[in-house]
């Protein structure tokens, strides 16, 4: 609850920061809160999912992904209507949700690993599952590199091609909203046919979808954004579910590896992608990045065959 409060309270304060350092402080504190919130709550999802772990995790993930797509539109409307100084008003909605969660969310069950320390917890939770979890983590990192590269540079690329800023923003939102819907569908299907099959299909289709996004003309690019987002973001929650099934003693720990560390590392590589784009061009770099998913197929082949036994 503390992590959620930090995010809800400090991120909106960025609108009233009058210099760089206060702005950096507000964003950093809010981001730390997000990092505190997600792994612990993600570790709770399987406890209440029943026989639909994949679907439940996908629905949970949908909240963040949908907000990621719709949030910029809402904030843009708020700021253009009332100015940056009105941004703290956004925390009122967040505080209302925080209060609701505080009084309704069950007390989380401790995994009983506090006495082991960080490295002891890693050893206890991962154990023989270390190799398959590391393999899943590597695929999640590479998927994050692809997703973050396109989300970061896609708006710039299309503005350079002559599209308006509004059009680029719509493409961004379509990309993420499509991922929201595909995440739910992939979670539903994974409970029936297994996680590995979903990874194989989505990563195989990811490359042609991204290439279509790059080269479709005119208004067809909006359809390309939908299709690409659908495949790029479909497996985001499934890696977490697989890791939790392999290491049930440390659900929060492996969630942080799959969500925070993998996604964060993928984002941290964006400056490298940007440097390459400066040396060559955004189009050339995104073209090469589009083929990364095909390379991950050689890793996905070695994923353990897993299926929700209660599904």
N, C-alpha and C positions, 0 to 999 in steps of 0.2 A: 504493500500500500504506500510505503514511503517513496518508492521509485516512481509510482504513478503520479503521486502528488508533485514530485520535483518536475516532472515533464509538463504536467498541466499548468503549474504555476509559473515556471521560469521561461518556457519557450515563448508564450505570448508577450512577455516583457521585452522581447527583442524589438518590438515596435516603438518602445520609448527609450531605447539605448541611444545616447547622443554622441557616442564615440566608439571606436573599434573595440577597446578592451572590455567595456561593459557588455557589448554585444557578444563578444567571444565567450565571456563568463556565463551569460544567460544560456547560450546555446550549449555550452559544454555541460553545465549543471543539468539542463533538461535532458541531454543525451545520456548522461550517466544514469539519470532516473529511468529512462527507457531501457537501458541495459540491465538495470536491477529488476525491472518488472517482467520482461519477456521470458527469460529462462525459467523463473520460478513458477509463473502462471502456466507456461507451456508444459512444465512437468506435471501440473495438476490435471490437464485435459484427459489423459488416459484413464484417470481414476473415475471419471464420470461419463466416459464414452460408451460403456457397455461393449457391444460387439461391433461397433462402427468407429474404430479408432481413426482410420484414414479419413472418413467423412467428417468426424468431429474436429480433427486437427485442421482440416481444410476450411471448415466453417470458422474456426477460431482465427485462422490466418487471413480469412476474407476481410475481417474487420480492419486490419492494418493495411492490406492491399487496396481495399476500396477507399479508405481515407487518404491513402497516398495518391490516388487518382482524382478524387473529388475535392480533397482539401485545398489544393492550389486554386481551384475555381472559386471556392467559398471565400478563401482569404483574399484573393484578388478583388472580388466583389466588395468585401468589407473595407479593404484599404482604399479602393478607388472611390467608394461612397463617402467614407468618413475620415480617411487619412490613416497613416501609420499609427498615430496616437490612439486610435480606436482598437488596435490589435489586442491589448490586454482584456478587452471585453470578451474575447473568445474563451478566456479561462472560465467564465461563468458556466458555460455548458460543460466544460471538463470537470469543474468542481462538483456540479450536480451529479455527473456520472460517477465521480469518485465517491461521493456520499452514498449513492445507491449501492455500489460495489462493496463499500465498507460494511454496510449493514446486512447484505445478503450473501456475500461470498463465504462459503464454508472455511473454517480454519484449515489451512493446508497441513497435510500429514508430513512430519519430519522423516527424512530418509535415514536418520541416525548416523550420519557420517561426519558430523562436526568435529569430533575428537581426532579424526584422522589427518586433518590438515589438507592442503591443496593437493600435493603429490600423492599422499596416501589415499585421498579420495579418488584420484585418477586411477591408481592401481587397483583399488577395490571395485570401482564401478566398471572399468573397461575389461580388465583381466584378459581372458582368451578372446574377447570380442574386439580387441584393439585393432587387429588387421582389417576386418570388414568395416569397422567404423571409420578407420583412416581412409579406406577406399571410398566410402560414401562421402566423407568430408571433402576429399579431393575433387570429386565430381561436383559437389555443391559449390566449391570455390570457383571452379571453371564455369559453371552455369552463372554464378554471380558476376564473374568478369564479363561475360557476354551481356547479361541483362543490364548491368550498370553502365557498360560502354554505350549501349544503344540509348538508354534512358538519359545519359548525360549529354551525348553528342548528337542525338537525333534531332532535337529542336534547332541546334546551331546549323546542322547540315541542311535542313529544309528551309530555314530562313535564307541561307546562302543560295538555295535553288530558286528563290523568289516567292516562297510562301510567306504569308503574314505571321506575325508573332502569335496572333489568336489561333491561326490554323495549326501552328506548331504545338501550341498548348493543347488543342483538341486531340492531336495525334498522341501526345504524351498521355492524356487521360484515357483515350481509347485503348492504348497499349496496356495500361495498368488495370483498367476495368475488365478487359477481356481476360487478363490473368486471374482476376478475382473469380470470374465465372468458371474458367477452366480448372482452377484449383479445387472447386467444389466437385466438379465432374470427375476429376482424376481421383479425388479422395473416395468418392462413391464407387468408382470402378475398381480401385485398388483393394477394397474390402472383398471384392469378388474374384478378381483374376490375379491379384498379387501386385506388389510394388515394382518388381523388376520389369515386368511387361510394360507398365506405364512409362517407366524411365526410357526403355528402348524405343518405344513409339514416339514419344515426345521429342527426345533428343535427335532421332533420325529426321523428324519433320521440321525441326527447328531451323536447320540450315536453309532449305528452300524457302521457308516462310520469311526468314530475314533477308534473303536475296530479293524476294518479291517486294518487300518493304523498301529496299534501296532503289529499285528500278521501275516500280509501277508508275505510270504517268498520271498527271492531273489528279482528279478526285479519287482515283483508284487507290491512292496512297492511304486513304483512311481505312479501306478494307484491309490493306496490307498491315497497318498498325494493329488492327483487331486480330488478324491471323497470327502475326508474330508474337504479340503479347500473350495470346492463348497458349502457345507452345513454350515460350521462354519461362513463364511463371507457373506453369502447371504443376511442376514437381517440387516447388518450394517447400510445402508442408510435409511431403512424403519422406524426404530425407530425415526429418526430425522423428517421424513415426518409426521408421526403420531403426534408427539409432536407439530410441527408447525401448524398442522390443529386444534389441541385442544387449542392452545394458539397463535392465529394469531397476537396478539398485540406485542408479544415478540419473534419473530422468531429467532433472534440471541441469545437471552438468553437461550431458550430451546435447541437450537442447541449446545450451549456450555455445557449444562447439559448432553445431549445424546452422544456427541462426546468427548469433553475434559474430563469432570468429570467421566463419566462412563468408557471410555476407559482407562483413566489415573488411576482410582482406580483399574481396573482390572489388569493393569500392576504393580501397587504398591503392589499387593498381590503376585506377582511372587516370592519375597524372601521367603514368607511363604511356597509356594509350593516347593521352592528349599530346604528349611530346612527339610521339610517332606521327600523329595527325599533322603537327606543325612541320615535320620533316617531309612528309609525303602529302597526304590529303586526308580529310575525314572519310571521304568515300572509299579510298583504297584501304584504310585501316579497318573500317567497319566491314568491308568485303572480306578481309582476312579473318576478322573476329567471328564472322558468321560461320566459318568452317570449324571452329573449336568444338561445337557439339558433336560433330561426326567423329572427332578424335576421342571423345569421352565414351563412345560406344565400346571401344576396346577395354575400358575399365568397367563399364556396366555389366559386361558379360560375366565378370567375376563376382558380381553381387550375390549374396546368399539368396536362395529362393525362399521368400517369406510371404506369408499370407495370414491375414487376421483369422485366427482359428475359430473365433466366435462369430465371424461374419457369415 
